[in-house]
Amino acid sequence: RLGTLDGGRAEELRAAVAERKSIAVSGGTGAGKTTLLNALLPLVGDNERIVLIEELKELRPDRAHVVSLVARPPNVEGKGAIGLGTLVRAALRMRPDRIVVGEVRGPEALDALAAMSTGHEGSMITLHARSAADAIERMITLAMSSPAAPGEEMLRRRVVDALDFVVHLERGPGGRVVAEVSAP
């Protein structure tokens, strides 16, 4: 209705969610990544268990089987922090059908890749990037910031294996638009 994506792309994304394709939604600040993710989540089957992982609670799917995990900053003594990577690993023990990471921005990228590559098809993430191709490179760079990261070539293969689609959004004078939908 707002012109964010045309009918063909809307159908392509609906089918991708129904077929349990893993999706990365990329774009700059304010491009509509979270808004698009919020629009895709209601397309997930009612019988599927979704585990949401976020720094700030922004995703609000109207589904029966949703568990929301929110990161916690350290207290005034610098203790008690729970990061996104820890939450992604914890989510794996919660029998999720899909894992959704609200924004990948650090070493938790490696954990998200592992989750998407180990039987959690249909998982979704958002990340900041300038294009769909840049989203792939950024995911590799973020995963490399983990102390447990394998080499760059192995990470590149993991990203390509884990992601089925990259949906890139841009914000322009006419509003937010899906600029690219591509396979890695």
C-alpha positions in Angstrom: 0.0 0.0 0.0 2.9 2.4 0.7 4.9 1.4 -2.3 7.6 -0.3 -0.3 7.6 -3.3 -2.7 5.7 -4.3 -5.8 3.2 -7.2 -6.0 5.7 -9.5 -7.5 8.3 -9.0 -4.8 5.6 -9.3 -2.1 4.6 -12.7 -3.5 8.2 -13.7 -3.7 8.7 -12.9 0.0 5.4 -14.6 1.0 6.6 -17.7 -0.8 10.0 -17.5 0.8 8.5 -17.4 4.3 6.1 -20.2 3.5 8.9 -22.4 2.0 11.0 -21.7 5.2 13.8 -19.8 3.3 16.3 -18.0 5.5 16.2 -14.3 5.0 18.5 -11.4 5.8 16.9 -8.0 5.7 19.5 -5.2 5.1 19.6 -1.5 4.8 20.7 1.7 6.4 19.3 3.3 9.5 15.6 4.1 9.1 15.3 2.1 5.9 12.5 -0.1 7.3 14.3 -3.3 8.2 12.4 -3.9 11.4 9.1 -2.8 9.8 9.6 -5.4 7.0 10.5 -8.1 9.5 7.4 -7.3 11.5 5.4 -7.6 8.2 7.0 -11.0 7.4 6.6 -12.6 10.8 2.7 -13.0 10.6 3.3 -15.1 7.5 5.0 -17.8 9.6 2.7 -20.8 10.3 0.7 -20.7 13.5 2.1 -24.0 14.6 5.7 -22.9 14.3 7.7 -21.8 17.4 9.6 -18.5 16.8 12.3 -17.4 19.1 13.0 -13.6 18.8 16.4 -12.2 19.9 16.8 -8.5 20.2 18.7 -5.7 21.9 15.5 -3.7 22.2 12.1 -5.2 21.9 10.8 -4.0 18.6 9.3 -7.2 17.0 5.8 -7.9 17.9 4.4 -10.8 15.9 0.8 -11.8 16.6 1.5 -15.5 16.9 0.8 -18.1 19.6 4.2 -19.7 19.8 6.7 -16.8 20.3 9.5 -16.6 22.8 11.1 -13.2 23.1 14.7 -12.9 24.4 16.1 -9.4 25.0 19.8 -8.7 25.6 20.8 -7.1 28.9 23.5 -4.5 29.4 25.9 -4.7 32.3 24.9 -3.3 35.6 26.7 -0.3 37.2 29.4 -2.7 38.4 30.0 -3.9 34.8 28.5 -7.3 35.5 25.4 -9.3 34.4 25.5 -8.5 30.7 23.7 -11.0 28.4 24.6 -10.4 24.8 22.9 -11.5 21.6 25.4 -14.3 21.0 24.5 -15.9 24.4 20.8 -15.5 23.6 21.2 -17.1 20.1 23.0 -20.1 21.7 20.3 -20.3 24.4 17.6 -20.2 21.7 19.0 -23.4 20.2 17.9 -25.3 23.3 14.3 -24.0 23.2 13.2 -26.2 20.3 12.7 -23.3 17.9 11.3 -23.8 14.4 12.7 -20.3 13.5 15.2 -18.0 15.1 14.9 -14.3 14.4 17.7 -11.9 15.3 16.4 -8.3 15.4 19.8 -6.8 14.4 23.1 -8.6 13.9 25.9 -6.1 14.6 28.8 -8.0 16.2 30.2 -11.5 16.9 26.8 -12.9 17.4 26.8 -13.1 13.5 28.7 -16.4 13.9 26.1 -17.8 16.2 23.3 -16.7 13.9 25.0 -18.4 11.0 25.4 -21.6 13.0 21.7 -21.5 13.9 20.6 -21.0 10.3 22.9 -23.8 9.1 21.8 -26.4 11.6 18.2 -27.1 10.9 16.5 -23.8 11.7 15.4 -23.1 8.2 13.2 -20.0 7.7 15.2 -18.0 10.2 15.5 -14.3 9.7 18.0 -11.5 10.6 18.4 -7.8 10.0 21.7 -6.0 9.6 23.0 -2.7 8.4 24.5 -2.7 4.9 24.6 -0.5 1.7 23.4 -3.2 -0.7 22.6 -6.9 -0.8 26.2 -7.7 -1.8 27.5 -5.6 1.0 25.2 -7.4 3.5 27.0 -10.7 2.6 30.4 -9.0 3.2 29.2 -7.4 6.4 27.9 -10.7 7.7 31.3 -12.2 7.1 33.1 -9.3 8.7 30.9 -9.4 11.8 31.3 -13.2 12.1 35.1 -12.8 11.9 34.9 -10.6 15.0 34.1 -13.7 17.1 37.1 -15.3 18.7 35.7 -18.7 17.5 35.5 -17.6 13.9 37.0 -19.9 11.2 38.8 -18.4 8.3 37.2 -15.9 5.9 36.7 -18.5 3.1 34.9 -20.9 5.4 32.7 -18.0 6.7 31.9 -17.0 3.1 30.7 -20.6 2.4 28.6 -20.6 5.6 26.9 -17.3 4.7 26.1 -18.6 1.2 24.8 -21.9 2.7 22.8 -20.3 5.5 21.0 -17.5 3.6 18.5 -18.1 0.9 17.6 -14.4 0.3 18.9 -11.0 1.1 16.3 -8.3 1.0 17.8 -4.8 0.8 15.8 -1.7 1.7 16.6 1.9 0.9 15.0 5.1 2.1 14.6 7.8 -0.6 12.6 10.8 -1.3 9.6 8.7 -2.2 9.8 6.7 1.1 11.2 3.2 1.9 11.6 0.8 -0.9 12.8 -2.8 -1.4 15.7 -2.0 -3.7 17.0 -5.6 -4.1 16.0 -9.2 -3.5 18.8 -11.5 -4.2 20.3 -14.9 -3.4 23.8 -14.9 -2.0 
